[in-house]
């Protein structure tokens, strides 16, 4: 079933909802459609465009946001689905400082890697191999990362996510979920 991006009344991304939930919010006048998906939804006496992006009509105060959860899918999204060592498609995650040598399972120590690089690196630190990363790993910021790390993405959502920490088109996130 398709999904829709739900925005607060202030256009801040809140979450991804099912198309069914989006239609219920629209029909109950709690949300309005900002962008359609191009499909039509039919009932016995009416039809409407299927929503892709909806905005709440009233502002919802969001309690303090927690940090972005450290998940495999979120790591692939942050690194653009590419190996940070050789830029090949990533298929696994790697700890920069191996856990066997005291490294933590944290945003600044976990990166996406291809199978070959992960196997060659094993439990050795980068200086021993003479390798470098394209960029140092860091925790993503912005409310858009909750959407990006969910694995559901639609190109029509990009303009609504850019201002809240989502990457602009052509930044590498376009194929971020192919390997996830």
C-alpha positions as CSV (number, residue, x, y, z in Angstrom):
1,X,0.0,0.0,0.0
2,X,1.4,3.5,-0.9
3,X,2.3,6.0,1.8
4,X,2.0,9.7,2.2
5,X,4.3,12.3,4.0
6,X,2.5,14.0,6.9
7,X,3.5,17.6,7.6
8,X,2.6,19.7,10.6
9,X,0.6,22.9,9.9
10,X,4.1,24.7,10.0
11,X,5.2,22.3,7.1
12,X,7.6,20.4,9.5
13,X,7.7,16.7,8.5
14,X,6.1,14.6,11.2
15,X,5.9,11.0,9.8
16,X,4.9,8.8,7.0
17,X,1.4,7.5,7.1
18,X,-0.5,4.9,5.0
19,X,-2.6,6.1,2.2
20,X,-5.7,5.0,4.0
21,X,-4.8,7.1,7.1
22,X,-4.0,10.1,4.8
23,X,-7.5,9.8,3.2
24,X,-9.2,9.6,6.6
25,X,-7.4,12.7,7.7
26,X,-8.4,14.6,4.6
27,X,-12.0,13.4,4.6
28,X,-12.3,14.5,8.3
29,X,-10.9,17.9,7.4
30,X,-7.9,17.4,9.7
31,X,-5.5,17.6,6.8
32,X,-5.3,19.0,3.2
33,X,-3.5,17.5,0.2
34,X,-0.5,19.4,-0.9
35,X,0.6,17.0,-3.6
36,X,-1.0,14.1,-5.2
37,X,0.5,10.8,-6.3
38,X,-1.1,10.9,-9.8
39,X,-3.5,8.0,-9.0
40,X,-7.3,8.3,-8.4
41,X,-9.2,6.8,-5.5
42,X,-12.7,5.8,-6.3
43,X,-15.8,5.3,-4.2
44,X,-19.4,4.7,-5.2
45,X,-20.3,8.3,-5.7
46,X,-17.0,10.2,-5.8
47,X,-13.3,10.1,-6.6
48,X,-10.3,12.0,-5.4
49,X,-6.6,12.2,-6.2
50,X,-4.5,9.9,-4.1
51,X,-2.4,12.0,-1.7
52,X,1.4,11.9,-1.6
53,X,2.0,14.9,0.7
54,X,-0.6,16.1,3.2
55,X,-0.5,18.9,5.8
56,X,-2.4,19.1,9.0
57,X,-4.9,22.0,9.3
58,X,-4.0,22.6,13.0
59,X,-0.5,22.8,14.5
60,X,0.4,19.8,16.6
61,X,3.0,20.4,19.4
62,X,5.5,17.7,19.1
63,X,7.1,16.7,22.4
64,X,10.9,16.9,22.6
65,X,12.3,14.9,19.7
66,X,14.6,12.1,20.6
67,X,17.8,11.4,18.7
68,X,17.6,9.6,15.4
69,X,17.6,5.8,16.1
70,X,20.8,4.0,15.0
71,X,19.5,1.4,12.6
72,X,21.0,-0.3,9.6
73,X,18.6,1.5,7.2
74,X,19.4,4.9,8.8
75,X,23.2,4.2,8.4
76,X,22.7,3.4,4.7
77,X,20.6,6.5,4.3
78,X,23.2,8.7,5.9
79,X,26.0,7.3,3.8
80,X,24.0,7.3,0.6
81,X,24.0,3.6,0.3
82,X,27.7,3.5,-0.7
83,X,30.8,2.1,0.9
84,X,32.6,4.9,2.8
85,X,36.0,3.2,1.9
86,X,35.7,2.5,-1.9
87,X,32.3,4.0,-3.0
88,X,30.9,0.7,-4.1
89,X,27.3,-0.2,-3.2
90,X,27.1,-0.9,0.5
91,X,25.8,-4.3,1.7
92,X,26.9,-4.3,5.4
93,X,27.8,-2.0,8.3
94,X,31.3,-1.7,9.8
95,X,32.6,-0.3,13.0
96,X,35.5,2.1,12.3
97,X,37.1,1.3,15.6
98,X,36.3,-2.4,16.0
99,X,34.1,-3.4,18.9
100,X,36.8,-6.0,19.8
101,X,39.2,-3.1,20.4
102,X,36.8,-1.0,22.5
103,X,34.8,0.7,19.7
104,X,31.2,1.7,20.5
105,X,28.1,1.0,18.6
106,X,27.4,4.7,18.0
107,X,26.7,7.1,15.1
108,X,30.3,8.3,15.0
109,X,31.8,4.8,14.8
110,X,29.4,2.9,12.5
111,X,29.5,3.2,8.7
112,X,28.2,1.4,5.6
113,X,30.6,-0.8,3.8
114,X,30.7,-3.2,0.9
115,X,31.3,-6.9,1.5
116,X,34.8,-6.8,0.2
117,X,36.0,-3.9,2.3
118,X,34.3,-5.2,5.4
119,X,36.0,-8.6,4.9
120,X,39.5,-7.1,4.2
121,X,39.3,-4.6,7.2
122,X,38.0,-7.3,9.6
123,X,38.9,-6.1,13.1
124,X,41.9,-3.9,12.2
125,X,41.9,-0.1,12.6
126,X,42.1,2.1,9.5
127,X,45.7,3.4,10.0
128,X,47.0,-0.2,9.9
129,X,45.5,-0.6,6.4
130,X,46.3,2.9,5.2
131,X,42.7,3.5,4.4
132,X,40.7,6.8,4.6
133,X,37.0,7.5,4.7
134,X,35.3,9.8,2.3
135,X,33.9,11.7,5.2
136,X,33.8,11.2,9.0
137,X,30.7,9.5,10.3
138,X,28.3,11.7,12.4
139,X,24.8,11.5,13.8
140,X,22.3,13.0,11.3
141,X,20.3,16.0,12.5
142,X,16.9,17.4,11.6
143,X,13.4,16.0,11.7
144,X,13.6,14.8,8.1
145,X,15.9,12.0,9.1
146,X,13.0,10.3,10.9
147,X,11.4,10.0,7.5
148,X,14.6,9.1,5.6
149,X,15.5,6.4,8.0
150,X,12.1,4.8,7.8
151,X,13.0,3.5,4.3
152,X,9.9,4.9,2.7
153,X,10.7,7.7,0.3
154,X,9.0,9.3,-2.6
155,X,10.8,11.9,-4.9
156,X,7.8,14.2,-4.5
157,X,8.7,14.6,-0.8
158,X,12.2,16.1,-1.4
159,X,11.1,19.8,-1.4
160,X,9.4,19.3,1.9
161,X,12.3,17.5,3.6
162,X,15.2,19.7,2.4
163,X,14.6,22.5,4.9
164,X,14.5,20.1,7.8
165,X,17.7,18.2,7.3
166,X,16.9,16.1,4.2
167,X,19.4,16.1,1.5
168,X,18.7,17.9,-1.8
169,X,18.3,15.9,-5.0
170,X,21.5,14.5,-6.4
171,X,23.2,14.3,-3.0
172,X,23.4,10.5,-3.0
173,X,20.3,9.7,-1.1
174,X,18.4,8.9,-4.3
175,X,19.7,5.3,-4.2
176,X,20.1,5.2,-0.4
177,X,17.6,2.5,0.1
178,X,18.5,0.2,-2.7
179,X,20.9,-1.7,-0.5
180,X,18.8,-1.6,2.6
